[in-house]
Amino acid sequence: MFTPVHSLLGGSLLFESVTALAAYNGKVAGISGIVNGLVWGDSTPSRLSFILGMAATALTVRFGTSDGATQGIPVFPFSMTKALIAGLLVGAGTKLGSGCTSGHMLCGISRFSKRSIVASATFFTTGVITVYLTGGVPYRYGTSYPSSDELCQMLGCIAVATTIFKLLPTVLKNKINNATSQVVVSFFSGLTFALGLYFSGMTNTDKVRGFLDLTRPQRWDPSLLMVVVGGLVPNTIAYQFFLKKEAKPEFSASFDWPTKTTIDSKLVIGSALFGIGWGLCGVCPGPGLVTLFARPSLNIAAFWASYLLGSRAVQNI
């Protein structure tokens, strides 16, 4: 089902989240990097705060909304075997390839990073091939638009997020130290990021795999193209015309942009492995976390256990 408005407005929330995290903390909102750093490396309070923000949104959807609202975050629909294989590939792939859809596609392409462009092209291609080889998604034709209540809800969330991010420097500056300010910013960025994933449909594995089902036009779901329009396009404008001209972020001494420029075998192989895992189950780290908190099940927990095993296994390569 094509959801142009939901996905466009969800993408705009992703834009607000990653831009705020960059402008205020000088950080890239790469979910695999945040998770891997938190578990295996630099477990800074701001990383944990971002994950807690994502969990807050997921738990709100789970307990604070009607049963119908959770349909946007279906229970992980794949077998234990697929969960374990996909988790292993996504974990190892994102670690080797230094990122996933958020870090490379949403944030990296906006900086015109050659590594991110190559990585995104690689995992998209292998994702498409994997969906083709595994049979794609069931045929679903039609376009779905939000009701007036849904539209007001989404626009209200965007307005609230915009207001909060606009006021944060005034509220926090010179009142608490920069480290604490970064924790606050990270929490609201994580909360907004998860909300963007939910509204855009990226937490629905059928929509993700439907987007990758390019070889069957009658089944193709172009919704995630609207995420690109709502998220990647404004993020590119924000970085190229504003952020790259700033001397430093609001609450940090410098921007922590990736400095590596080499397109090596690790990048390509890692991105390819991630793409296979992504195509197999339609889950990448960001949506996978929201699903874990909002619709917990044994199989999504197995995906994450396997993900951590995969990322750990290739940590020293």
C-alpha positions in Angstrom: 0.0 0.0 0.0 1.5 3.3 -1.1 1.4 5.9 1.8 2.8 9.1 0.3 1.7 11.5 3.0 2.5 9.3 6.0 6.0 8.6 4.5 6.7 12.2 3.6 5.8 13.6 7.0 7.6 10.7 8.7 10.7 11.6 6.7 10.5 15.2 7.8 10.6 14.0 11.4 13.7 12.0 10.6 15.2 15.2 9.1 14.5 17.2 12.3 16.1 14.5 14.4 19.3 14.0 12.5 19.8 17.8 11.9 19.3 18.7 15.5 21.7 16.0 16.7 24.3 17.3 14.2 23.7 21.0 14.8 23.7 20.8 18.6 25.9 17.8 19.5 28.0 17.5 16.3 27.0 13.8 15.9 25.8 11.6 13.1 22.6 9.8 13.8 23.8 6.4 12.6 21.8 3.9 14.6 24.1 1.0 14.1 27.1 3.1 15.2 25.1 4.3 18.3 24.1 0.7 19.2 27.6 -0.8 18.5 29.3 2.0 20.4 26.9 1.6 23.3 27.4 -2.1 23.6 30.9 -2.8 22.4 32.7 0.5 22.6 32.1 4.1 23.7 29.1 3.8 26.0 28.6 7.6 26.5 25.5 8.9 28.3 24.3 10.6 25.1 24.3 7.3 23.2 22.2 5.7 25.9 19.9 8.8 26.0 19.2 8.5 22.2 18.2 4.8 22.6 16.0 5.7 25.6 14.3 8.4 23.5 13.6 5.8 20.8 12.3 3.4 23.5 10.0 6.2 24.9 8.3 6.6 21.5 7.9 2.9 21.0 6.4 2.3 24.5 4.1 5.2 23.9 2.8 3.6 20.7 2.5 0.3 22.5 0.7 1.4 25.7 -0.6 4.9 25.0 -2.5 4.4 21.7 -5.3 2.3 20.3 -4.7 -1.2 19.1 -5.0 0.0 15.5 -2.0 2.3 15.9 0.3 -0.6 16.6 -0.5 -2.0 13.1 2.2 0.3 11.8 4.6 -1.7 13.9 3.6 -5.3 13.2 5.0 -8.2 15.3 8.2 -9.4 13.7 6.7 -11.9 11.1 9.7 -14.1 10.2 10.9 -17.4 11.5 13.5 -17.9 14.1 15.9 -19.1 11.5 15.5 -16.1 9.3 15.7 -13.8 12.3 19.1 -15.3 13.3 20.5 -15.2 9.8 19.3 -11.6 9.1 20.5 -10.4 12.5 24.0 -11.9 11.9 24.3 -10.4 8.5 23.0 -6.9 9.5 25.2 -6.9 12.6 28.4 -8.0 10.8 27.5 -5.9 7.7 26.9 -2.6 9.5 30.1 -3.0 11.6 32.3 -3.8 8.6 30.5 -1.2 6.4 30.5 1.5 9.1 26.8 2.2 8.9 23.3 1.4 7.8 20.4 3.3 6.1 20.5 6.1 8.7 24.2 6.8 8.9 25.0 6.3 5.2 21.9 7.1 3.3 20.2 9.8 5.4 23.3 11.4 6.9 26.2 10.4 4.6 24.7 11.1 1.2 23.6 14.6 2.5 27.3 15.3 3.1 28.1 14.0 -0.4 30.3 11.4 1.2 31.6 9.0 -1.6 31.8 6.2 1.0 28.2 6.6 1.9 27.1 6.8 -1.7 28.9 3.6 -2.6 27.6 1.9 0.6 24.0 2.9 -0.1 24.2 1.8 -3.7 25.7 -1.5 -2.6 23.2 -2.4 0.2 20.2 -1.2 -1.9 21.4 -3.5 -4.8 21.9 -6.5 -2.7 18.6 -5.9 -0.9 16.8 -5.8 -4.2 18.5 -9.0 -5.3 17.6 -10.7 -2.0 14.0 -9.8 -2.1 13.8 -11.1 -5.7 15.4 -14.4 -4.8 13.2 -14.8 -1.7 9.9 -14.2 -3.5 9.0 -10.6 -2.7 5.9 -9.5 -0.8 2.2 -10.3 -1.3 0.4 -8.3 -4.0 -1.2 -5.2 -2.5 -2.5 -2.4 -4.7 -3.8 1.0 -3.7 -2.9 4.3 -2.1 -3.7 5.2 1.5 -4.0 8.7 2.7 -4.3 9.8 6.4 -7.6 10.7 7.9 -8.0 14.3 9.1 -7.3 13.1 12.6 -4.1 11.3 11.6 -3.0 14.3 9.5 -3.5 16.7 12.4 -1.6 14.3 14.7 1.4 14.1 12.4 1.5 17.8 11.7 1.1 18.4 15.4 4.1 16.1 16.2 6.2 18.0 13.6 5.2 21.3 15.1 6.0 20.2 18.6 9.4 18.7 17.5 10.3 21.9 15.6 9.4 24.0 18.7 11.4 21.9 21.1 14.5 21.8 18.9 14.2 25.5 18.3 14.0 26.3 22.0 16.6 23.9 23.3 19.6 26.3 22.9 17.7 29.0 24.8 16.5 26.6 27.6 19.8 24.8 28.0 22.6 27.3 27.2 24.5 28.6 30.3 22.1 26.7 32.6 23.6 23.2 32.5 27.0 22.0 31.2 27.5 20.9 27.6 27.7 17.2 28.5 24.3 17.3 30.1 22.9 19.4 27.3 24.0 16.7 24.8 22.1 14.1 26.8 18.9 16.1 26.6 19.4 16.8 22.9 20.1 13.1 22.2 16.9 12.0 24.1 14.7 14.3 22.0 16.5 13.3 18.8 16.0 9.6 19.6 12.3 10.2 20.4 11.7 12.1 17.2 13.7 9.7 15.1 11.6 6.7 16.3 8.4 8.7 15.6 9.6 9.4 12.1 10.3 5.7 11.5 6.8 4.9 12.8 4.9 7.4 10.7 7.0 6.8 7.6 6.2 3.0 7.6 9.8 1.9 8.0 8.8 -0.2 11.0 6.6 -2.3 8.7 8.7 -5.0 7.2 6.3 -5.5 4.3 6.7 -1.9 3.3 10.5 -2.0 3.4 10.6 -5.3 1.4 7.9 -3.9 -0.9 10.2 -1.0 -1.7 13.0 -3.3 -2.5 10.7 -5.5 -4.7 11.7 -3.5 -7.8 11.6 -6.5 -10.2 7.9 -6.9 -9.7 6.3 -3.5 -10.6 2.8 -4.7 -9.6 4.1 -5.3 -6.1 6.5 -2.4 -5.7 5.7 0.0 -2.9 7.3 3.5 -3.6 6.5 4.8 -0.1 10.1 5.0 1.0 10.9 7.4 -1.9 8.7 9.9 0.0 11.0 9.4 3.0 13.9 10.4 0.8 11.9 13.5 -0.2 10.9 14.4 3.3 14.2 13.4 5.0 17.2 13.2 2.8 16.5 16.3 0.6 16.0 18.8 3.4 18.9 17.2 5.3 21.2 17.8 2.3 20.1 21.4 2.1 20.6 21.9 5.8 24.1 20.4 5.7 25.4 21.9 2.4 24.1 25.5 3.1 24.2 25.8 6.8 25.9 23.1 8.9 29.1 22.8 6.9 29.6 26.5 7.3 29.3 26.4 11.1 32.6 26.5 13.1 31.3 24.2 15.8 28.0 22.7 17.1 26.0 24.4 19.9 27.0 22.0 22.7 30.3 20.5 21.6 33.8 21.8 20.7 33.7 20.3 17.2 31.7 18.3 14.7 32.3 14.6 14.8 32.0 13.9 11.1 33.5 10.6 9.7 36.9 11.4 8.3 37.7 8.2 6.4 37.4 8.6 2.6 38.8 5.3 1.3 36.4 3.0 -0.6 37.8 -0.3 0.5 36.7 -4.0 0.5 35.4 -3.8 4.1 33.0 -1.0 3.1 31.7 -2.9 0.0 31.6 -6.4 1.6 30.0 -5.0 4.8 27.4 -3.0 2.9 26.6 -6.1 0.7 26.1 -8.3 3.8 23.9 -5.7 5.4 21.8 -5.4 2.2 21.3 -9.2 2.2 20.1 -9.2 5.8 18.0 -6.1 5.2 16.3 -7.7 2.1 15.8 -11.0 3.9 13.6 -9.6 6.8 13.1 -5.9 5.9 14.7 -4.8 9.2 17.6 -2.4 9.8 18.8 -1.2 13.2 16.5 1.8 13.7 13.2 0.1 12.9 14.4 -3.0 14.6 14.8 -1.2 17.9 11.4 0.3 17.7 9.9 -3.1 17.0 11.8 -4.6 19.9 10.3 -2.1 22.3 6.9 -1.7 20.8 6.1 -5.3 19.8 8.5 -7.5 21.7 8.7 -11.2 20.6 11.1 -14.0 20.9 12.1 -13.7 17.2 12.9 -10.0 17.2 14.9 -10.6 20.4 16.7 -13.4 18.5 17.4 -10.9 15.6 19.1 -8.6 18.1 21.1 -11.3 19.9 22.4 -12.4 16.5 23.0 -8.8 15.4 25.2 -8.3 18.5 27.0 -11.5 17.8 27.7 -10.5 14.2 29.0 -7.1 15.1 31.2 -8.5 17.8 32.6 -11.2 15.5 34.0 -8.7 13.0 34.9 -6.0 15.4 38.7 -6.5 15.0 38.7 -7.1 11.3 
